[in-house]
Amino acid sequence: MPTAAERLRTLVEGNSSARLVIPGLDGADPFGMMPSERTVTEDGDIILCLPPDSPAVRAATHAEDDELTAVLEITDIAPVAVRHRVRAHAWVAGWLTPIRDGRPGRLRLEFGEAAVDDLWGADPVEPEEFAGAGADPFAVHEAELLQHLATAHGGQLDWLCALVGGRNGQCAAPHGAVPVALDRFGLRVRFSGDGHAFDARFDFPAPVADHGQLRRAMHALFDTARDAAGHAPGEA
């Protein structure tokens, strides 16, 4: 499984929504506190791009001694239609300073402390762990990959129910399996049927590093599920 630092790094650099929380700016326009871009430096600091007239940019520019405490709050929502779509919450607290490189609206959040609460569990993250971690290679494309699985491979996803014993018919409904998370280690699917729902995790035999390896791992998973479900090859 990914480490807490890797999970947080994926959330920071991925497509999750985020907003800055700064003491004294509770009533600020929320859209002005939402970075349009987020990148991470080699030292583990987070570079944020906001509108030049953002309250956060003004506050950081006029802060005394260049020390403005701030919290980056992140919320991750599954890009597919399921109930209870929130997959993760995370926060990074630190000190905000403007980057004076001639490009307005760029701020640096120096990493102080952080935590992540997601489908894996709740864990703190230390600065050195975050700086040394890497984002999941599929984070940027996860949404389109999950949407493709949900729309084009519904039958194969239903086969996966056989790998979890059917849970007494709880996932027997056609197209009752929806992919809710994908990373280099495996696929998480939400099954529903008979008024119940549960998640199941399907780990790949080994972590995958690119789309070719991911395609082969998914084909192997579906082949195993097809055999367990008693379907003939090619049957969906």
HUTATA-V683113 format. One line per field, one symbol per residue. psi: psi as a letter, one per 20 degrees, with the letter a starting at -180 (. if undefined). Layout:
psi=???
This chain:
psi=qqrhghgghgggibjqqqqppppikhjqohhijophqprprhijqpppprqhjqhgggghhjppjknoqqpoppppppjrnrqmiphqqqqpqbppqqomjioqjpqpoppfrrqpoaihapqrpqghgghirqqpijghjgghgghgghhikhghhhhhhhijjilkjhkippkjpppiqpaihappppqqqkjrqqqqpoqqhqqqirhghgghhgggghgghgghikqqpip.
